[in-house]
Amino acid sequence: MTTTLYISYREMERLKIITRVEQEDLTVIEGAEALDISERQMYRILHHYRLRGAAGLVHRLRGRASNKAYPNESVAAVSGTILRLWPDTVCGKAGTVS
């Protein structure tokens, strides 16, 4: 089974540095300095990398809704109320007020 992994530029840069640390081209401290993170954070990232490979570098909440996001039903209800009460103030484009 093949899995496609999409990583950001930042995660790709981390992968390059972590690979060099794993190959012992860099020390953990040098790698942490290169990524501008603490030594402790570098060990945490290395731990995730060793467990899951490159997928361990991807933020684990990617693709999930924020904990602070309003439920879709609430957003739809508020939008409907605004359109009902002020039909002339909102144009066809979201966020555009005339």
N, C-alpha and C positions, 0 to 999 in steps of 0.2 A: 504494500500500500504506500503510495507516494503522497506526501503532504506538502503543500505549498506554504511557505512561511514568508509573510510580508513584514519587513523590518524598516524602521525609519533610518534616516541618515545618522542620527545620533547613536542608535543601536548598532549600526554597521561599524561606526568608529569604535564603539566599545568592544565589539567583537574582534576587531583588529588588534587592539591593545591586549585584550584578554588572551587571545591566541599567542601573542608574544610572551605574555607572562607564563602561560602553560608550557611553552617551548623553552622557558628559562632564558629568553633573550632580555627580558626585563624582570626586575624584582617586583614584588607586590607593592612596595612603597613607590617605586618609579612609575608603575602602572597607575597607581592611585593619583599621583601627581599629574600624570599625562591626562587623566580624565577629570582632574580637578575635583576629586572626591576624597573622603577620608580613607585611611587604611582599613578601618573596620568595614566601611561600605564596600570596599574592594573585595574583602574576604566574603561578604555576603553575596556579591555578584558572582564571584568565582564558584561559590557553593551551588548557586542556581545553574550556572553554566555546566558544572560537572554533573549535575543531576539530569538536566534536560537538553544539554547542548545549546545551540543558538536560540532555540525556543525559550530557554530560561532567561534570556535577556529581554524578551518582549514583555511589556507591561501586562500583568495578568488581568487587569480590568479592561483591556482593549476590547471594544465591541459591545460592552455592556453599558447600560444607561447609568448616569450619575446617580448617586444616592440622594442628591439634592434636586433631581429633576422632578417636575410635577407630573402626575399621572396623565396619560393622553386624554382620558375622559375629562379631567379638570380643564385642560388646555382647550379642548373642543367646546366645553360648556361656556367658558369665559369668552372665547372668540365668538361664539354664537350670540351671546348676550351683547357684546360690543357691537356686532353687526346689526342686531335687532334695534338697539337703542340709538345708535349713531350711524345709520346706513350711508349717509353722504360723506362721512369723514374718512372712510377707508376706501382706497381705490382697489383695483384688481390685484395689485401686487402687495404681498405681505410686508408690513412695516412701513408702507407709504401712506403718509397723511397729506390730504390736499387742503 
